[in-house]
């Protein structure tokens, strides 16, 4: 299965939406809280080439984008392939 990383905050509705989709798919992910450590926010911006909003999502090191981008992959039928899981 793919390595999934989410840069998030606890109060972000889009972050909760992304987490819920990944949980529904049974995908483990690393949740990196950028509010608790400012160096993590700097890391997020650098890795995402300027993305300053949360969530910023990475699958196997590839920058996916935000919650809307994650759901667009799901709608296009591409998310399962990127995650390395069989389609339902």
LOFILUM-786771 format. One line per 5 residues: number of its first residue (from 1); for each residue x, y, z of C-alpha. Coordinates in steps of 0.5 Angstrom, whole numbers, plus 500, padded with zeros to 3 digits. Example, Ala and Ser with C-alpha at 12.3 -4.5 7.8 and 13.67 -1.06 7.14 Angstrom:
<recs>
1> 525 491 516 | 527 498 514
</recs>
This chain:
<recs>
1> 500 500 500 | 502 507 499 | 505 512 504 | 500 517 505 | 502 524 509
6> 497 529 510 | 499 536 513 | 493 539 517 | 490 542 523 | 485 540 528
11> 480 545 526 | 480 544 519 | 474 542 515 | 477 540 509 | 482 536 513
16> 477 532 516 | 474 531 510 | 480 528 507 | 482 524 513 | 474 521 513
21> 475 519 505 | 482 515 507 | 479 512 513 | 473 510 509 | 478 506 504
26> 482 503 510 | 488 507 508 | 493 508 514 | 496 515 513 | 501 520 517
31> 497 526 520 | 502 532 521 | 499 538 525 | 502 544 522 | 499 548 528
36> 503 545 533 | 510 546 530 | 511 552 526 | 517 548 522 | 512 543 520
41> 508 549 516 | 515 551 513 | 516 544 511 | 509 543 508 | 510 550 504
46> 517 547 501 | 515 540 499 | 508 543 496 | 512 548 492 | 508 554 496
51> 502 551 498 | 500 554 504 | 493 552 505 | 491 545 509 | 491 540 508
56> 497 538 503 | 497 531 501 | 502 527 499 | 502 520 496 | 509 516 496
61> 512 523 496 | 508 526 490 | 504 532 492 | 497 531 490 | 494 538 493
66> 489 539 497 | 482 536 499 | 479 537 493 | 484 534 489 | 484 528 493
71> 476 528 491 | 478 529 484 | 482 523 484 | 477 519 487 | 471 521 482
76> 476 520 476 | 477 513 479 | 485 514 480 | 485 514 487 | 485 507 489
81> 491 506 483 | 495 511 487 | 494 508 494 | 496 501 491 | 489 498 493
86> 484 494 489 | 478 498 486 | 472 495 490
</recs>
